[in-house]
């Protein structure tokens, strides 16, 4: 069976867990970002009209995940955009990401909530028992 990339949400009190799963660490980070977008709206409703380059550096993979997600949250807030497609390259302690999305349209995107930030709660980056990469944390909504 060929592993596939996917994302999921999981419950955590009043907040939401985002989890990306993939055959590579990079794909798990990409899918965690899609899970983040899915907290706001259905990612399939978002057109890849604008491209953003996002770079992060952190002392370990877990902090790198939080920095990546928080950089996306920041860009969406200041640019009034929704980002829903992602490409990530990780080299040691550095992440170079590309995100695609468009200006938020309340009528079309029907945003559910505003994500305030990614947290260190339930933070994990590593491989599961099946050998898939998992990247997860709780986001504050």
N, C-alpha and C positions, 0 to 999 in steps of 0.2 A: 504494500500500500504506500503510495506517494504522499508524504505529508503536505497539507495545504495550509496556507496562511488564513487566519481568521481573527475576528475580534469578538469580545463579549463584554457584557456588563455583569456586575454582581452586587448584591445589596450590602450596604454597610451603614447602619443607622440612618441618619438623615442625608448622608452623602452617597456617592456612587463609585463603585470600583470599575476601573477600566483595565482591560486585559487584552494584550496582543499576543498572538501565538503564531509561530512560523518555523520553517525549517532552518532559518538563519536568525541570528540576533538582529540584524538590520530589518528583516521582515517583521519580527516581533515588535520592534519600535514603530515601524510604519503602521502596523495593525493597532497598536495602542493609540496612535494618533487618530486613526479612523474611529476607534471606540470613543475617543474624546469628542470628535465631531458628532457622533451619533447620540451623545448626551444632549446636544443642542437641537439637531434636526436629522432627518433621514439623509445620510450622505449621498444617496443617489439623486437627490434634488439639487445638488450643488454642481454647477458647471465649472470646469477648470479654465476660467477666463484669464486669471491673473496668476503669475508665478512669483514666489518669494523664495529667497535663499536664506537659510537660517543656519548659523554655526554656533556650536556649544562646546565647551571644554569643562571637564569635571574630574575629580580624583578617582572616581570609580563608576561602574556601569549604572548602579542604582541612582546615584546623584545625576548622572548624565540623562537618564530617563526623565526625572523630575524637571531638570533644566530644559530639556527638549519640549516637554508638554507645556511648561510655563512660558516658554518662548512663543509657542503657537497661540496660547491663550492671550498673551500680550499683543501679538500681531493682529489677532482677530478683533480685539477690543479697540486698539488705536486706529486701525484701518477700517473698522466697521465691516468686516468681512467674515465669511465662513470658509474655512479651509477644510477640504475633505479628501484630497488625494495627496499622497506623500511618497517620497523616495529618500532613503537614508543611506549614508555611507559612514561607517565607524572605523576609525584608525586609532587604536590605543585609547587615549583619553579624549579624543576629539570626534565630534559628530558634525558632518556636513549634510544638511537636509534641504530638500526642495519640497515646497508645499504649493498646491494649486487650489484655487477657489475663486470666489466672486463676492461682490458687495452683497451684504445681507439684505434680503427682501422679505419683510415680515409676512406679506400675503402668500408668497410662494414657498418660503422655507418653514413657516409656522414654527419658530423657535420655541422649544419647551422650557428651557431654563438658561440662565447665564452661568457659565463655569467661572468661579473666582480664582481657582488655582489648583495645581497638582500638589499633593502632600507626600510626606514620608511615611504615612500610615499604610501598612500592609504592602510596603515597597519590596519588590522582588524582580530581579533579572537573573535568569539562569535557565537551565534545562530541566524539563520534567522527566518522569519515569519513562516516557515514550521517546525521549531524545529530542523533543521539540523545544524550541526556545520560547520562553514566556517572559513578557515584560508587563508589569502591573503595578498599579498604585490606586489610592483613593483620591478622587477629585472633590473639592469643596464646591457645592452648588448653592 
